[in-house]
Amino acid sequence: MADTNTGDIERVDCVVVGAGWYGLGAAKQYHVTQPKDSLVVFETASSVGGTWGDNRLYPGLKSNNLWGTYEYPDFPMTTELFGVKEREHIPGTVINKYIKAYAAEFGIDKLVRCNSKVTVAEHHDEGGWTLTVETKNEDGDKTYKVFTKRLIVATGLTSDAFLPHYEGQESFGRPIFHTKQFKENADTVKTAKMVTVLGGGKSAYDAVYAYVTAGVTVNWVIRSTGHGPTWIAPSFVTPLKKWIEKLAHIRALTWFSPCIFSDADGYGAIRSFYHNTMIGRFITNQFWNVLGNDVLTLNKYDEHPEVAKLKPWIPAMWTATSFSILNYEQDFYELVRTSGKIHIHVGEIDHLSAGRVHLTDGTSFESEAILSSSGWKIVPPMKFLPEGIEAEIGLPHPVIPVDSSKPIPEADLGNNHALLAKADKEIFSRFPRLKDQPVWNRNFVGISSTKGVSSSDPARPDAPLTPYTLYRFTVPASERFLRTRDIAFSGMVSNFSNVITAHVQGLWISAYFQNKLVINPCTAVDNLAKMQDLQYETVLHNRFGKWRYPIDWGNRNPSFIFDAVPYLDLLCRDLGITVHRKGGKGFLAEIYDAYGPEDYRDVVEEWERKHGNGK
């Protein structure tokens, strides 16, 4: 690895890469708990906000969450300041304003350097990182280096768009762009008469809605060899009409979700009943059937042939954060039924020609633009050095087959087939239902392997890479990195409570850097038995996603819904702060009242009191 002779380059105590929800949350927690340290936040875009930044606010963009569940715990999104009311989805412009206000409230805005992309991070033997930073501004482009003692990577999961090559696109002669570029191509909403939208995810729904409500005809192509249309529900579901974001954060309902990292809540016996007894599994099945069937009924998929094409292919229980919310002013499915402007094709693109899209079944249609909701690259958009260090960090890297003669480094947990097999055995023992995996599409192939589509990008969504394999989904489970405590990843996990998670995970990272976690992974350094246990736990938690959420988590990053409260429990336990956070409201409130931002409002103060850092 590199030596520590960094010359006269700029030196700081901590760098955060990325200024979205997670980056700002981590920066704020570091700043308030270590105020004497120097801190810099690098952001590639021209503003803070990540997905909600100035350059990402496409037409009609709103939050899936309703007001009250999409805010930092210690910075409420008040109606007085932001104009959003109860039972309203939050416009993208308001979220943009809120995130900027949060950064200003805690002094993070002065630490952010926009238009600054970290392209390389090189580790030093004794600890610390030398970063290569490229900036773009009115004075021209510049490249410079920065040395930081600690590095927080918060580049997010939707920062690097994946746009494959479509056969014949050179002759198409019209705009072809990814959802991420929708804002800069927003003129197509006003000027086009007929467009094509590719993909079955929520961003595809958003694009279809934006075009159709502006009077544009849409040919919507959903791959027949893909994952199919996403689950998308009204905000209030089940026969009792429960608020879906709240539903997923009721502790008693989280017990119905098989979760390998749920031990911190202290209710293991109840979970064991639900998942390891015949009666318990029957009750659990009924819960998931009620949830899924209610959504299917509310959306009336079977009452119209076009709407039927949008019926999800995988049962609700197996779906994570691709499960989305109907946040539109008009009834989306009514538009499909009656507008005459939405034509859904479940098929494959064969090729493009001048102003025309051709499908493999012989169908073709005119198109003035193609919006591709084709996913995201699955590794951070920066290079880590020395070469090959990604495996030891726990980032996605090439899979080594079990029958390969190629030697597998001891630190490469993602390819440690013995640990993976051991983890599989425990997962299936604790949650037998996960053995019976859903078959959502027998003809499934990755997007870059379909006819008419190609990509050689090593970070494409269907690349044969290991999943993220980070301890607590946050730090490397490597003795080298636990010894130096100089890198953490914020936001390589996704759930319905991302903003709460950003808040608590940010505090966890700051405590980790200070060696002040009560359950501290660093105690495994120079202790072989503890290190083996820690690495197995890391593999177990990350391998679990392959079986629990085969589409959304699978072989990529942690993604879950009903497991968010158990994950927050785990982080709180590590921090040594209260896990059951309903205060004096009693047992029934603890298990039946939904958790929300208000329950984590004082975690920093509680942690500081415990460690004598209170002001």
N, C-alpha and C positions, 0 to 999 in steps of 0.2 A: 504494500500500500504506500501511498504518498507520505513523504516526510512532512514535518511541521514548519519548514522554512518557507513562510508565506510572504516574506519580504515586506514591502510597504503597502500592501493592499489593505482595503478597509477591513476592520475586524469588529465583529459584534458578538453579543452573547447568545442571541437566538434569532433565527430567521424562520418566518412562516411563508410557505409558498402557496399562494392562493388566498383570495379575499371574498369567498362565498360564505355561506352559513357557517361551515365548519372552520374555515381559516380564520374568520373574524372571531368566532367563539373561542378558538384555541389561543389566538393572540390576546384577546381580552383577559382570559383567565391567567395566562402567563404574566401579563402586565400588572394585574391587580395583586397577584400573589408574590411576584418578584419585581417590585417597582424600581429597584435600583439597577436592574439589568438593562442593557441596550437591546432594542428589539426593532426588526425591520420586517415588513410584510411586502413581498413581491407579488404583483398581479399582472398577468399578461394583458388583460383587457384594459380599456380606457377608464373603467370605473370599478368600484367594488360591487359586490352583489352576486357574482358567479352566474348561475342560471337566471337570476333576476337583475343582472347588470344592464346598463344602458343599451348595449348592443344586442341583447337577447330578448327584448320586449316585443314579441311578435303580436300581430293583431288579435285582440280579444283574450290575451293571456291572463289567466286567473289561477289562484291556488286551488288545489283539490280540497284542502282543508277549509272548514268554515272558521270564521273569526273566533278567536279564543283558544285555538289549539296550534297556532302557527306563529309562535313568538318565543324569544329568549325568556327564560323564567324571571330574570331580574330586570327586564325592560318591557313591561306590558305594552301591547299595541292598543292604546286607549282610543275610544271613539272620538274623544275631544280633539286629539292630535291628528288622528289618521282617517277619521270619517267613516270607518267601517262599523257596521252594527251586527248585533246578534243574528245568527242564521244567514249571514252573507258570506259568499266566497270573496276572497281578497283580490282586487285587481293587481296585475303585475306592477303597474306604476306605483301603487301604494306600498307594495312589498319593497320595491326599489327605494322608495323614500324612507321606509322604516329601517332598512338595513343601513342606509347612510346615517340616519339619526342615531342608531345604536353605536356605530363606529365613532361618531362625534361625541356621544355621551361619555364614553370611556377613554377618549383621547387616542383611539386607534387610528382615526383618520389621518392624523399627522405623521403616522409611522408607515403609511402605505405608499408604495412607489408603483404607480400604474404604468402601463405600457412597458413593463419590465418582465421579461421571460427568463426563468432559470432553465438553461439548456443542459447543464452538466453539474453533477454533485460528486466530488471526489473525496473519499474518506481517507483520514490520516490514522496511522497506527496508534498514536497516543490519544486519539479522540479528536473530534471536530471535522468540519467539512470545508473544502474550498469550492465555491460555487462560481460557475460562469454565467453571467447575466447579460442578456441582450436587451437594449432599450431602443424604443422608437419615439422620437419627438420632433418638434419643429426644427430643432438644430441638427437633425440628421440621426442616423443610427449609430449606436456605440456598443462596444462589448467590453466588459470589465469583470474583475474577479472580486469576490468577497469571502473572507474566512469567517465562519460561524462556529461557536462551540457546540451549539445545539441546532437541530434542523427539524421542523415540523412540516411534513408534506401534506398539504390540504388541497390538492389539485382537483379533487372531486371525481365523480364517476361519469359526469356529462361534460367534460371539458374538451375532449379531443374527438371530434365527429368522425364517424366512419362513413365514407361515401365510396362505394365500389364503382368499378367501370362497367357500364352497360354496353353491350355489343351494338355498334353502330352509332354511339353517342356523338362521334365526330361529325356525322352527317345530319344529326337531329336539328341543329341550328337554332335551338331554343334554350332558355335557362334550365339547368339541372342543378339542384341545390339541396343541401341537407336541412333538416328542421332548424338546426342551429343558425342557418343563414336566412331564416324566414323574414326577419326584420329587414335585412338589406335587400330582400326581394319582395317586400310588401307591396310594391307597385303592381305586382301581378294580380293582387286582389281587386284592383280597380280597373286594370287594362285588359285582362284576359277574359275570354268567353268560355274557354274549356281548358282544364288542366288535369294532370294526373297526380294522384297521391299514392305513394308506395308504402306499405307497412300496415300492421294491425295494432300498433301500440297507441297509447293515449295521445302522443304528439300527432299521430296521423288523424285521430278523431278531431283534435283541435284544428288542424289544417283544413280538414273537410268542412267543419262547421264555419270557419272563417270565410272560406270561399263561397259556400252555398248561401250563407246569409247575405253575401254581397252580390248574389245573382249569378255566380259563376257555376257552370256545370262541371262536375267532378267525376272522372273515372278513377275509382278507388281499387287498387290492386293489392290483394293480400295473398302472400305466397301459399300455394297448396302444399308445399314441402316444408313449411315453416312451423312456428309455434301457434299460429292461428290468431284470431281476434282476442284482445285482452278482456279480462273481466272488468266491467265498469258498472257501478251501482249508484242509485240515488244516495243522498246523504243520510237518509233514515231508512233502516232495513229491519228485517224480521217482522213477524206479525205484531210485535209490540212497538214497531217504528222507533227503534233505538238509533241514536246518532252513531254512525259507523266508526268515526275516529275515536269516540269515547268507548264504544263497544270493545275495541281492540286493546283498551288499556284498563279494563276491569280485571282485577287480579283473579277472581274466581273463573273468569272465562279464559284466561291465559292457560289454565290447567288443562284445557281441552287440546292444546297444541303440543305435540311432541317436541320437547326442547331439552337438548343435552346439557345446556349451561344454566339450568333453572334451580340449582341446589341452594342458591343464596337466599331464596325466599322462605326457606324453612318448612315448606309444605310438600316435601318429597313423598310422604305417605299417600296424600291425596292424588298426586300425579301418578304414583304407582298403581293405585286402584283404577284410575281411568284408562291406563295404557297397558296394564298387565293382568287384568281380569276380564272374563267374558262379559260380565254385566257392565263393567266400566267402559269397555270398547263399544258396546252397544249404545250406551249413553253418549259417548263421544261422537259416534257416527251420526246419531240423530242431530246433534248440535250442528255439525258441518252440513248435513243435508238440509236442515231448516235454513241456514244462512245462504247456501247456494241456490236452493230452489226458490227462495223468496226473491232473490235478484232476477232469476230467470223469469219468474212470473211477472214481476213489476215491469220488466223490459219488453214483455210480450213478444219474445223471439219467434214463437211458433205461429203467430197470427198473420205474418206477411212474408212472402218469399225472399224479399231483399233483406229484411231485418233478420231473418233466419240465418243468413250468411255471416252475421256478426255474433252468433252464439259461441261462447268460449268452448274450446276443445278439451280443456283439462279441468278436473274438478276444483272447486274453490279452495279446498283444504291445502292443495299443493301449490297454491299461488302466493307469491310474496308481493313485493312493491310494484309489480306491474298491475296489480289490482287497483283500479282507479275509481274516480268519482265523477258523476255527471254534474258538471259545474256551469252549465249553459243556461242562458236566459230563455231560450226556446227549447221545446222538447226535441231532443236530437233524433229520436227514433220516429217521431212524427214527420220530421223533415225527410227521413229516408223513405217513409211510406208515401208521402203526398207531394213533395216538392217537384218530383220528376227530374231533379238535377243531380241525384246521387246514383251512380251506376257501379255496383260492387262486382268485382271479378275475383273469384278465388282461383288463382292460376299462377302462371309463370310468364315473365317477360322472355320473349324469344330474341327480339332485337328492336332497335330503333331505326327509323329512316327520317327523311326530311319532314319535320313537324308531325311525326306519326309514331305511335307505340304499337308494336305487334306482340301478341301473346302466343304461347305455344299451341293453343287450341285453334288457331287461325283467326281469332278475333283481332281487329285492329281499330284504332280510333285516332282522331286528330288530338293534338295537345300543344298548347302554347307555353307550357312549363311543366317540369316534373319536380315535385317535392318528394324527397326520399327520406322516410323515417326508418333509416337502416341501422340505427344503433350507434354504439360508441366504442372507441378503442379501449382495450381492457388493461392497459398498463399506464402508469403515470407518464405524462408527456415530457419526460426529462431523462437524461442518460445518467446512470450510476456507474461510477468507477471505483476501483479497478474492474476490468472486464470480468463478467461472471458473478459479480457480487450480489446480483438480484436473488440468486438461489439462497444465499445465506441470510439475506434480509427477510425473505419470505414473500417476495413479489412474484407475479406470474413469470414463468420461464419454461423452456421446452420440456415436454414430458419425455421421460426415459422409460420405454416399455419394460414391463416386468421381466421379459425374456431377453432383454438386451445384454450383450456382453460388456457394454460400456460401464466402467466403474462409477458408482454414485457416491459423491462426497458425503461425509457424515453429517455435515451441516445442511444438506439439501433435504429438508423435511417434506417438501412437496413431492419428492420422488422416493421417499423412504417406504418401500412397499411392505416391509414387515410391520411398521407402525400403522400404515393405512389398513392392513388386514386386521390388525388388533383392534383398531378403532371401529371398523365395520362390524366386527363380532360384538363389541359392547353396544353399539348403536342398535343393532337388530335384537339384542337381548333385552334392552331396556324399552324399546319401542317396536314390538314385532310387526305392527301394521306397516312400517316403512319397507318391509321386505316386498310387499305387494305394490310395486311401483305402477303408476298410471301409464298407459300407452296412449299418448295424445295424438300421435301421428306416426303410423308405421312407415311412412314414406319420408320421414324427416331427413333433411340434409342441411348442412350449414349454408348460409347465404352465399358465400363465395364459391360454393360447389354446384350451384344451380345453373341450368342452361341460360345463356344470355347475360350472365353476371360473372365478374371475375375480380380477384384481388390477390396480390402477393404480399400485402402488408402484414408483417409479423405480429402486429397487435390487433388484427381484425377480430371481430367478436367470436368467430368460430375457429380461431387459431388453436392448434393443439398445445395449449399451455397449462401448467399447473394452476390451481386457484391461489388467491392470496392466502398465505399461511402465517398470520401474525398472532402473537399472544394477545388475548383480549381484543383481537381484531385491530390492534393498535401499534405494537412494538415487536421487533424481531425476537424470536425465541432462540437467540444465538449467544453463546458465552462471550464472544468478542463484543457484541453490541450491548449486552447487558452490563458488561464491565465498564464501558465508556458512557453508557446512557446518553447518547448524543443524537438519536433519531427517533421520531415517532410519526405515525400516520393518523391524521384526523379526517374522518369522513370516507374511509374505504369500507363503510358499512351504510346500509340504507334501511329505513323503516318509516312508519307513519308519524313518528315523533322525532324527525331529524333535528329539529332545532333544540329540543330538550337534550337529545343525545350529544349535540355539538357542545352544549353547556357543560354537561357532566363529564364527557370525554375530555374536554379541554382542561378541566380541573385535574382529572386523573393524570393527564400528560405532564402538567406542571409539577404535581406531586412526585411523579416518577422521576423527572429530571432532578428533583431535589432529594431523591432517595427517601421520601417520606410517605410511601404507601405502607399501610399496615400489613396487608398481604402483598409482599414485595417480591417480584420475580428475581430481583438482583441477589437475593440470598442464595440462589442456585449457583452463583459463580464460585468456581473451585470446589463444588460439591457434586460429585458425579451422580449420586442417587437422586438428588433434588433436580438436577438438570435433566435427567432422563424423564422424571415425572412431569416436569414443566413442558418439555418438548412433546411428550405424549398427549398431555392435556391440550396443547395447541393444535396438534394434528386432529385430535378427537373433535374439538369444537368446529374446526374448519371443514373437516370431512363430512360432518353431520349435514351440512347444507346440500351436498350432492344428493342425498336421499330425501331430505325434508322438502326442499324447494328445487326440484330438478331443472326448472326453466329459469327462474329468476336468480337463484344462487348457483346451483349446479357446480360447475368448475370455474367459477369466477370469484365474485366478492360476496361477503355476507349481505343477505337481503331477507328481511322477515317482517311480519306484521304483529301477530299475537305474541311474539317473543321479545318485544321491545322492553316491557316492564321487567322481565327476568334479566335482560342484559343490563339495564340501569341498576337493578339490584346488585348485580355482580360488581359493577364499578363502584357503587356506594360501599359495599362491603370491603372492597380493597382499600378504599379511602378511609375506612374506619368510621364512617358516618352512618346515620340511621337508614336502615333498609326499608322498614315499614314506616311510611312517612305521613300517615293520616293523623298523626298527633294523638290527641285525647278523644278522638271521635268514636273509638271503640272498634271491636273486631268486625262487626258487620260493615262499618264504613270502610275498613281496610280491604275487605275482600269484594265489596259490591259497589263502592264509589269509584268512578273512573279516575285514574291518575292523569294529571295535566301539568302544564308549566308551573302552576302555583305551588305544587308539591315539592318542587326543586328550587324554589326561589332563594332559600337561605343556605344552600349547600356550601358555598364559599365561606361564609361566616362560621358555620358549624365546623368545617374542616380547620379553619384558622384557630378557632378556640381550642380545638383538640391539640394542635401543634404549637400553641403559644404564640401565634402570629397575629392575633386579634389586635385591632387598632384601638 
